[in-house]
Amino acid sequence: MMNKRNKCACCGNDRFNTIFDFGEIPLAGSFLLEKDRHNIDSYPLAIIMCPHCKLVQTDTLIEPKVLFKDYRYISSIGMQKHFNEYADWLVTKEKITPNAKILEFGCNDGPLLDALKKRGIHKTVGVDPATNIVKLGLEKHLNIVNDFFNNKFIKRNRWEYNFDYVLASNTFAHITDINSVIEGVHSCLNENGKFIFEVQYLVDLVDKFQFDFMYHEHLYYYTLTSLNHLLSKHGLKIIDVERIPIHSGSLRVVATKDLSIKTNDKVNELIELEKDYHDLSKFSSLIETSLIDLGLFLKNNRDKKIIGYGASGRANTVIGTLDLDSDDIDCIIDESPERYHRFTSNGKIPILPPDLIEEDVDYILIFAWNFADMIMDKTKDLGIPFVIPFPLIKIIK
C-alpha cells in the first residue's frame, strides 16, 4: 500500500533535500462517515526536493487505489468557465482546426472536450481511470476511454504517431509514473505534434504561502525547470509558457516533438526567475512557525467556541498535522452538501451546513483562507469575529 521514495521520479537521483515533514497524517481527500471515523489509516508525509532536477515531490508513494478510492472531484462543476476560456485559447492562439486529432488524458468528465466539441472540433478522445466520472462524460456523448494513460496504453491501442495534440489539465500532480506518461505522449504525437498542459506552479504556491495544498494526493509540485528536465529526456521541447490564475497560480505549457522550433523568450526568463526558489528553507521555517502559532492560539482559547469554515483537503492537512479535535474546533462549516454530516479526515471534527451556525460562536476560523474576503462577506451579518490563520494569525472583528 505504501513505499518510501528512494529515487527522484524525474531524474532518478537518490538524494533529496527535505522542505517540510508533516509527520503521519490521514489522507487529505477523506471525509468520513460516522461508521468509518474510528478506523483511520495515517501515512508519513514529507515534501522533498531533488537537488539535481529541482522536482519537488512527496517522499511517500501510496497506491492509487488507496489514494483515490473515493474519488469525487468532477471538473465540470465550478470549472466550466475556465475550460471554455481554455478552448477559446486553443482555437485562437494555437489555431486548432476541426481537422485536428486531439487526445486529452486525465480528462475527468470531459469539460474541455465538451467545450472543443461546441467549437466544431470533434476528432477528440479522452482517457481517464475514474469509472464513475467517465460515466458522466459518456452521458454527454463524449468519446472517453476508461483507462490509465501511459506508453503501454498507446501501444495496446496502436495509437503511435496518431495525434496532432495531446492535452492535460491539472493532472500531472497525481500521476505516479510520470516517465511512462511522457513516453506515451511522445509516442502518440505525430512528428509536428504538440503537448499542451496546465499544472499548478510551485513559485505561486510559495509566494502565496499555499503550503496546505501539500498533501499525499499531490505527488509533485512543478517548476518550468523541473518540467524542462522531464520533457527533454523524452524528446520533447518546451517552446512556450503562460502563467494563469487557476488553482491559485498555474502554468500553461506548450511542448513539441519538433526540436527545430524556436523557444519563446518567456521560457528562459521563467527558468532564470526560478533560481530564487531552489532553496526553500525560508518557506519551510514559515510553515513551522505558522502551524505552531495556530496551535497555540487554539490551545489558549479552549474556553471559547470556535468553528471552522471550509472543509477541504487543505483544512484536513492542517487538522491532521496539528491533530485537532472537537475540543479545539467545534465543527467545520462547508457549502458542499456531499460533505454535510461527515467528519474531517482524522475523524474528530464534524462537518455541518452554513444554516447550522449557532449564535454563541466566539470565532470563525477560516480554513479556506484564500477565499477569506468572500466568506467574510457572506457571514458578516452574524457579527462573529474571524480568524485568518496564515501566513500569520489575524483576527478581524
C-alpha positions in Angstrom: 0.0 0.0 0.0 2.9 2.4 0.7 6.5 2.8 -0.2 9.2 5.3 0.7 10.5 7.1 -2.4 14.1 6.1 -2.9 14.8 8.0 -6.1 13.6 11.1 -7.9 10.6 10.5 -10.1 12.1 12.6 -12.8 15.8 12.0 -13.0 16.4 9.0 -10.8 18.7 10.9 -8.3 18.7 9.2 -4.9 19.5 12.2 -2.7 16.9 14.8 -1.5 16.6 17.9 0.5 13.6 17.9 2.9 11.4 21.0 2.6 8.9 20.1 5.4 7.9 17.0 7.3 4.2 16.9 8.3 4.5 13.7 10.2 2.0 10.9 9.9 -1.4 12.2 8.9 -4.6 10.8 7.3 -5.3 11.3 3.6 -6.5 14.9 2.9 -9.2 13.8 0.5 -11.0 11.8 3.1 -14.3 13.0 4.5 -15.6 10.2 6.8 -19.0 8.9 7.6 -19.8 8.2 11.3 -19.3 4.5 10.8 -15.7 5.0 9.4 -14.3 7.7 11.7 -12.8 5.3 14.3 -10.9 3.2 11.7 -8.4 5.6 10.1 -5.1 5.0 8.4 -2.4 7.6 8.6 0.7 7.8 6.4 4.0 9.7 6.6 4.2 12.9 4.6 7.3 14.9 3.9 7.9 17.2 1.0 11.3 16.8 -0.6 13.2 18.4 -3.5 15.6 16.7 -5.8 18.8 18.9 -5.9 19.6 17.8 -9.5 16.4 18.5 -11.5 14.6 20.6 -8.8 11.4 18.5 -8.8 9.5 18.9 -5.5 7.7 15.7 -4.6 6.3 13.7 -1.7 8.6 11.2 0.0 5.9 8.5 0.3 4.2 6.7 -2.5 0.7 5.3 -1.8 -1.1 3.0 -4.2 -3.5 4.9 -6.4 -6.4 2.6 -5.5 -5.9 3.8 -1.9 -5.4 7.4 -2.7 -8.4 7.7 -5.0 -10.7 5.0 -3.7 -13.4 7.6 -3.0 -12.7 10.0 -5.9 -15.4 12.6 -6.1 -13.8 15.5 -7.9 -15.8 16.5 -11.0 -14.0 19.1 -13.2 -17.2 20.5 -14.9 -18.6 21.6 -11.5 -17.3 25.2 -10.9 -14.6 24.9 -13.6 -16.6 25.1 -16.9 -15.8 28.8 -17.3 -12.1 28.0 -17.2 -12.4 25.2 -19.7 -14.4 27.4 -22.1 -11.7 30.0 -21.9 -9.0 27.3 -22.4 -10.9 26.0 -25.5 -11.1 29.6 -26.9 -7.3 29.9 -26.3 -6.6 26.7 -28.2 -8.7 27.8 -31.1 -7.4 31.4 -31.3 -3.8 31.2 -30.2 -2.9 27.6 -31.2 -5.1 27.7 -34.3 -6.6 24.3 -33.7 -8.9 23.4 -36.5 -11.8 21.0 -36.9 -9.4 18.6 -38.7 -7.0 18.3 -35.7 -6.9 14.9 -34.0 -6.7 15.5 -30.2 -6.2 13.3 -27.2 -6.7 14.5 -23.6 -5.6 12.3 -20.7 -6.9 12.8 -17.2 -10.0 14.3 -18.9 -12.4 13.7 -15.9 -16.0 14.1 -17.2 -14.8 15.9 -20.3 -15.4 19.6 -19.8 -12.6 20.6 -22.1 -13.6 18.0 -24.7 -17.1 19.3 -24.5 -16.0 22.9 -24.9 -14.0 21.9 -28.0 -17.0 20.0 -29.4 -19.1 23.1 -29.1 -16.5 24.9 -31.2 -16.7 22.5 -34.0 -13.8 20.2 -33.0 -15.0 16.6 -33.0 -11.9 14.4 -33.6 -11.2 14.0 -29.9 -10.7 11.2 -27.4 -10.3 11.4 -23.7 -8.7 9.0 -21.3 -9.4 8.8 -17.6 -9.2 5.9 -15.0 -12.1 7.0 -12.8 -15.0 4.8 -13.9 -17.7 6.8 -12.1 -16.5 10.1 -13.5 -16.1 8.7 -17.1 -19.7 7.6 -17.0 -20.7 11.3 -16.7 -18.7 12.2 -19.8 -20.2 9.3 -21.8 -23.7 10.6 -20.9 -22.7 13.8 -22.7 -21.9 11.7 -25.8 -18.1 12.4 -25.5 -15.6 9.9 -26.7 -13.8 8.8 -23.5 -11.8 5.6 -22.7 -11.9 4.4 -19.1 -8.2 3.5 -18.6 -4.8 4.7 -17.3 -2.9 6.7 -19.9 0.8 5.6 -20.4 3.0 4.2 -23.1 1.6 0.7 -22.7 -1.9 2.1 -23.3 -0.8 3.8 -26.5 0.9 0.6 -27.8 -2.0 -1.6 -26.9 -4.4 0.7 -28.9 -1.8 1.1 -31.7 -2.1 4.9 -31.5 1.6 5.7 -32.3 2.1 8.9 -34.3 -1.7 9.3 -34.3 -2.4 12.7 -32.8 -1.8 16.4 -33.6 -2.3 17.5 -30.0 -2.1 15.9 -26.6 -3.8 17.9 -23.8 -3.8 17.6 -20.0 -5.2 19.9 -17.3 -4.1 19.7 -13.6 -3.3 16.0 -14.0 0.5 15.8 -13.6 0.4 16.2 -9.8 -1.4 12.9 -9.4 0.5 10.5 -11.7 2.9 8.1 -10.0 4.9 7.0 -13.1 5.3 10.4 -14.9 8.1 9.0 -17.2 5.7 6.4 -18.7 3.1 9.0 -19.3 5.6 11.3 -21.1 6.8 8.4 -23.1 3.1 7.8 -24.1 2.8 11.5 -25.1 5.8 11.3 -27.3 4.8 8.0 -28.8 1.2 9.1 -29.8 2.1 12.6 -31.2 2.9 12.9 -34.9 6.2 14.5 -35.9 4.9 18.1 -35.7 2.6 17.4 -32.8 2.2 19.5 -29.6 1.7 18.6 -26.0 -0.2 21.4 -24.2 -0.9 21.1 -20.5 -1.7 23.0 -17.3 0.0 22.4 -14.0 -0.1 24.1 -10.6 3.1 26.3 -10.3 5.4 25.9 -7.3 6.5 29.5 -7.5 2.9 30.7 -6.9 2.4 28.2 -4.2 5.5 29.5 -2.3 4.8 33.2 -3.0 1.1 32.9 -1.8 2.1 30.5 1.1 -0.3 27.8 -0.1 1.6 25.1 1.9 -1.7 23.5 2.8 -2.0 22.4 -0.8 0.7 19.9 0.0 -0.7 16.5 0.7 -0.4 12.8 -0.2 -2.7 13.1 -3.2 -0.5 15.8 -4.7 2.6 13.8 -5.6 4.5 16.6 -7.4 4.9 20.4 -7.3 6.4 21.7 -10.6 8.5 24.5 -11.9 9.4 25.1 -15.5 12.9 23.9 -14.6 11.8 20.5 -13.4 9.3 20.2 -16.3 12.1 21.0 -18.8 14.2 18.2 -17.3 11.3 15.7 -17.5 10.2 16.5 -21.0 13.6 16.9 -22.6 14.7 13.4 -21.5 11.8 12.1 -23.6 12.5 14.1 -26.7 10.0 16.9 -26.1 11.0 20.6 -26.2 9.2 23.4 -24.2 8.6 26.2 -26.7 6.1 28.5 -24.8 4.6 29.1 -21.4 2.0 31.3 -19.8 1.2 32.0 -16.1 -2.5 31.6 -15.5 -4.6 32.2 -12.3 -6.4 28.9 -12.0 -5.7 26.8 -8.8 -4.1 29.9 -7.1 -1.4 30.1 -9.9 -0.6 27.6 -12.6 1.5 27.3 -15.8 0.1 26.6 -19.3 3.0 24.9 -21.1 3.4 24.2 -24.8 5.9 21.5 -25.9 6.6 19.8 -29.2 8.4 16.9 -30.8 9.8 19.3 -33.5 13.1 20.3 -31.9 13.8 22.9 -34.6 11.1 25.3 -33.3 12.4 28.3 -31.6 11.7 28.7 -27.8 9.8 31.8 -26.7 12.0 34.1 -24.5 9.4 33.7 -21.7 10.6 30.2 -21.1 14.2 31.1 -20.4 13.1 34.2 -18.4 10.9 32.0 -16.1 13.7 29.4 -15.7 16.0 32.2 -14.6 13.5 33.5 -12.1 13.1 30.1 -10.6 16.7 30.0 -9.4 15.5 32.1 -6.4 13.3 29.1 -5.5 15.9 26.4 -5.4 16.4 26.9 -1.7 13.1 26.9 0.2 14.4 27.0 3.7 12.6 30.3 4.5 9.4 28.8 3.2 9.9 25.8 5.4 10.6 27.9 8.5 7.4 29.9 7.9 5.3 26.8 7.7 6.6 25.6 11.1 6.1 29.0 12.7 2.6 29.4 11.3 1.5 25.9 12.5 2.9 26.5 16.0 1.2 29.8 16.2 -2.2 28.4 15.2 -1.8 25.5 17.7 -1.0 28.0 20.5 -4.0 30.2 19.6 -6.4 27.2 19.8 -4.8 25.9 23.0 -5.2 29.4 24.6 -8.8 29.7 23.5 -10.1 26.3 24.5 -12.7 28.0 26.7 -14.1 29.7 23.6 -16.4 28.2 21.0 -14.5 28.2 17.7 -15.9 26.8 14.4 -14.0 26.4 11.1 -15.2 27.4 7.7 -14.2 25.4 4.6 -13.9 21.6 4.7 -11.3 20.9 2.1 -8.1 18.9 1.6 -6.2 21.9 2.7 -8.2 22.0 6.0 -7.5 18.3 6.5 -3.8 18.8 6.1 -3.7 21.4 8.9 -6.1 19.4 11.1 -4.1 16.2 10.7 -0.8 17.8 11.2 -1.9 19.5 14.5 -4.1 16.6 15.4 -7.1 18.9 16.2 -10.3 17.6 17.6 -13.8 19.0 18.5 -12.3 20.5 21.8 -10.2 22.7 19.6 -12.8 23.4 16.8 -16.4 22.6 17.5 -17.3 21.9 13.8 -16.4 22.9 10.3 -19.0 24.7 8.1 -19.0 23.9 4.4 -21.2 24.7 1.5 -20.9 21.3 -0.3 -23.9 19.2 0.5 -22.0 15.9 -0.1 -19.8 16.7 2.9 -22.6 17.5 5.4 -22.6 15.3 8.5 -19.3 13.7 7.6 -16.1 14.2 9.6 -12.6 15.5 8.8 -10.0 13.0 7.7 -8.9 12.4 11.3 -12.5 11.6 12.3 -12.6 14.1 15.1 -14.5 17.2 13.8 -18.0 17.1 12.3 -18.8 19.0 9.0 -22.1 20.9 9.0 -24.1 23.2 6.6 -23.9 27.0 7.0 -27.5 27.2 8.3 -26.4 25.4 11.5 -24.0 28.2 12.7 -25.1 28.9 16.2 -25.3 32.3 17.9 -22.9 31.5 20.8 -19.8 31.1 18.5 -16.8 33.2 19.6 -14.6 32.9 16.4 -14.9 31.6 12.8 -11.6 30.1 11.8 -11.3 30.4 8.0 -9.6 27.3 6.7 -10.3 28.3 3.1 -8.3 31.4 3.8 -7.6 32.1 0.1 -11.3 32.9 -0.1 -11.4 34.8 3.2 -12.9 38.0 1.7 -15.8 36.1 0.1 -16.5 34.1 3.2 -16.4 37.1 5.5 -18.8 39.0 3.1 -21.3 36.0 3.3 -21.2 35.7 7.1 -20.6 39.3 8.3 -24.2 39.7 9.4 -23.6 37.1 12.1 -21.3 39.6 14.0 -18.8 36.8 14.8 -15.0 37.7 14.7 -13.0 35.9 12.0 -9.6 34.3 12.4 -7.4 34.1 9.3 -4.7 31.5 10.2 -2.0 32.0 7.6 0.7 33.2 7.0 0.3 34.9 10.3 -2.8 34.8 12.6 -5.0 37.7 12.1 -8.3 38.4 14.0 -10.9 40.5 12.1 -13.8 41.8 14.1 
